[in-house]
Amino acid sequence: MTIRTGKRSAAKSWMERFMLMLLWLAAATSVLITLAIVFSVLLEALRFFGIVSPIDFLFGLHWSPQMALRADQAGSSGAFGAVPLFLGTLLITLIAMMVAIPIGLLSAIYMSEYASRRNRDLLKPVLEILAGIPTVVYGYFAIILVAPALRSLGNSLGMDIASESALAAGLVMGVMIIPFISSLSDDVINAIPRGLRDASYALGATQSETIKKVVLPAAFPGIMGAILLAVSRAVGETMIVVMAAGMSANLTLNPIRAVTTVTVQIVSLLVGDQEFNSPKTLAAFALGLTLFCITLLLNIAALITVRRCKAKYE
């Protein structure tokens, strides 16, 4: 029997080249799309900074972008100090992380280390249902249940909690992003080789000591990635903030007061009758560029932290 390996090898080589070209094209397309998005936002942001000083935008303490769009309209000159927006975004994100990180991480540890197979198969899908609930439903939950409950609690304690507050938005947002941390952290912890746990037990460590000193350090890079994803999700959330925290750009770090975020203002600036030569509309692109830079810096900081901790563990 004669085996024609030449034709098969040629066909295999052609298919490998075709697949390599297809993969390269997909990678190049994703990079080009990213560059196009950044370039389009940057171009409009530079137009805004040609009208409004970057110093006034980044360090200004008053945000009031209402301006006259046409010559026949009456309107103010506008104020574009974005510090209240940055503080509002930071405040709500911190509250959400204070809720999501402990609950999500402890849930992941329980499901991966303590729960039986049956309980884990039941709990994980139920927990991940939270990720599939639309954000507008979380917004309704915030304004119908959480905000009135906080206000009643504040009245009983002699505190004046606003009906729209950063606390209500942060608490509900934290519940929403719990699955992002718990599910990813659970997968990372389960990926740790069983031999590391067995070696720790052989040295006399208890289960809790093994988790604290062996499993969590080994899984730390993946857990940091999950937390970073959750932070990005919290920073980019809009609907919950609109419904639960309001749209008032107040310069405050008081969680019981109404605040707004960068993403909420981007949406409000681009809705309705807009003139793209107006600083009011161009301010949305400046906010988007600033948010992109902040997210990039967070990614770099997290990457540096992960590398240092990983090298220390190894």
N, C-alpha and C positions, 0 to 999 in steps of 0.2 A: 504494500500500500504506500502510495506517495502522498506526503503531506506538503501542501503548498504554503510554506511559512512566509515566503516573500510577500505575497499579496496581503496576507493577514497582518504582517508587520507594517506594511505601507498604510493599510487602512487604519490600523491602530495609531500609528504616528500622525496621520492626518487628523483623526478625531481628537487626539491629545492637543494638537496645535489649535484646532478649532475651539475646544473647550477653554484652553488657556487664553485665546483671544477674546472669547465671550466673557470670561471672568475679569480680564483686564478692562474690557469695555464697561462692565458694570461698576468696577471700582472707580474708573475715571469719571463716569457719569455722576456718581455720588459726590465726588470731589468737586466737579464743575457746578453741580446744583448748589452745594454749600457755598462756593465762591460767589455764585450769582446772587444768592440771598444776601450774603454779607456786603457785596458791592452795591446792591440796590439800596439797602438800608443805609450804608455809609454815604452814598451820594446824596440822599435826601437829608441826612443828618448834617452833612457839611453845609448844605443850603441853610439849614436852621441856624447853625453856629455862625454863619455869615451875617445873620440878623441879630441874634442874641449871643452875648458873650458866654463862652464855655464856663468861665468863672462864676458868672451869675447863675447859670443853669445848675452847676454841680454843687454850689455852696449857698445858693439863695434859700431863704427861709420861708418864702411865701409863694404858694402855687395858686394862680388864678388866671388860666389861659384864655378867658373869655375876651374876645376882640371883635371889632367890626369887620365883617367879611367883605363888604362893599362900601363904596363911598356914600351911598344913601342910607346906610345903617348907623345907628348910634351904638357905641360900645366903648369899653375901657381899653387902655393900651396893653393890658395883660401883664401878668407876673409869672415868670417861669423858673422859680427856684424849686428844684426837685428834691430838696432834703426831706420835706414832709412825706413824700412818696417813698423814699428810700427807708425812712424810719418805720413807716407803716408796713412795708414789705418785710422788713427785718423783724418787727414785733410779732406779726402774725406767723411768720415762719418759725420763730423761736418757740412760740406757744405750741404750734403743731408738732414740732420736733420733740418737745417735752412730753407730749402725749404718745407720739408714734414710736419713738426709739425704745423706751423701756418696755412698752407693751409688745411691740413687734419683735424685739430681740428675745425677751423672756418667752414669748410664744414659740419662737423658733427653737430655743433651747429645749423647751418642754417636748415639742413634737419630735425632735430628732434624738433626744437623749433619754427621756423618761417615759413618754407615751408608748403604749403598746401599738402593734401594727394596726389593729382594728381601730383604736382611738385616733391614730394619726390619719388613717385613710378617711375617717369621718370628719375630723376637725379641720384639716387643711383645705378641702374644697369649700367647706362652710365659711372659713375665714376669707378665702379668696373671692367669695361672692361680693364682699365689700368693694373690691376693685372694679366690679362690673356695674355697680349702681351709678346711674347718671349723676353728674355733679349738681344738676338743678334739684334733684331729689334731696341731696344733702343740704342744699340751700333752704328748701322747704322745712326740712327737719330742724335746721338752725333757727329759723324765724318763728316756727310754730311751737317748738318744744324747748330748745336750749336757751334761746334769748329770754323768753318769759320766765323760765326757771331761774336763770341767773339774776334777773331783775327782782324776782320775789325774794330770792336769797339775800340779795343786797339790801332790800328794804327791811328785812328782818334783822340784819346786822347794822342798820343805820348807814348804809352806803348807797350812793346814787349811781347805779349802773345804768348806762344808756341802753335804750332798746336796740340800738345797733352798736356793737362793740367789737374790738379786736379779740377779746376773750372768747366770745361766742364763735366767731369765725375760726379762730385758731383751734379751739377744741374740736369742732366738727371736721375741720381739715385734717387734724391729727388722726381722727378715726378713719377718714377716707384713705390715708396713705399707710395705715398699719400693714395692709397686705404687701405693699412694695418692700417693706423691710422684713416682715416675717417669712414670706415665701422665698425670697432670694437668700436670706440668711439660713433658712432651713436647708435649702439645696447646697449651699456652701459647706455647712457643718456636716451634712451627710456625705460630702465628697472627701472629707478627711479620712485617710487610711485607718482601718480598724487596728492596724499594728501599733499605731501611736497610743491608742487607748489601752491596749493590752500591755504594752511596755510600762505605762504609767501604773496600771493596776499591779503589775508584777513587782514594782518597786514599793508597793504598800500604800499608794495614794487612794483616797476615797473617790467616789464618782464626782462629787462637787469639786474636789481639788483637781481632778483630771480635766473637768470642763474649764475651770478657771485658768489653769496653768499650762494646759496642753492644747485643748480643742479650740478655745477662743483665740489664743495667739496664732495658731495655724490658720484659722479661718478669718483673721482680721482683715486682710486685703479685700476679700469678698464682701465682708460685712460693711466695710467702708464704701465699697461700690454701691451696695444697697442703700446705705444712708444718703450717699450723694444723689442717687436717683430720686429718693424721697424728697430731698431738699429742692432739687430742680422741679419736681412735681408741685411742691408747695409754692415755690416762687412764681411758677407760671399759672397758678389757679386764679380764675376770674369770677366764675359764677357764685361761688360760696361767699366771696368777699363782697360782691355787689349786694347780695341779699342779706348778709348777716352783719357786715361791718360798715356798709354805706359807701358813699363817694366823697365824703368831706375830707379834704387834705389838711388835717390838723397836725400841727407840730407837737407831738406828744409821744411819750413812751408809756402812758397810762393804759393798761389793757382794758379798762372798763369804759374807755371813751371810743367814739367812732373815729375810724381812720380809713385810709384808702391805700391802694398799692399801685405799683408801676403798671401792671397789666390792665387793671381796671381803667386807669386813665388813658392808656393806649386805645382801648375799646371806645371810651367815651369821646375821645378826640376824633376818631375816624367814623363816627356815626352821624348821619344827618347831612345837611347842606354844607359841603366842604369846598374850600378853595385851596388848592395845593400850593399856591404862592403865599399863603397866610402862615405866619409863625405858629398859630394855633394847631394847624394840621401837621406842619413839619415837626412840631414838638414830639409827636408820636414816634417818629423815626429816631429822634435823638434819644428818647426813652428806650426804644428797642435796642439801639446800639449800646447804650449804657448797660442794659440788662444782659446783653450778649457778653460784654467785657467782664461783668461781675461773675457770670456763670463760668467763663473761661478761667478766671483767676481761681475760682473755687475748685475747678477740675485740676488745675496745676498744683494747688496746695494739697488737695487730697492725694494726688499721684506722688508727690514728694513724701507725704506722711506714710503712705503705704510702702513705698520703697525703703524708707528708713526702718520701719517696723519689721518688714520682711527680712531685711538684711540682719537686723538684730536677732530675730528668731532663728535664722539659719546659722 
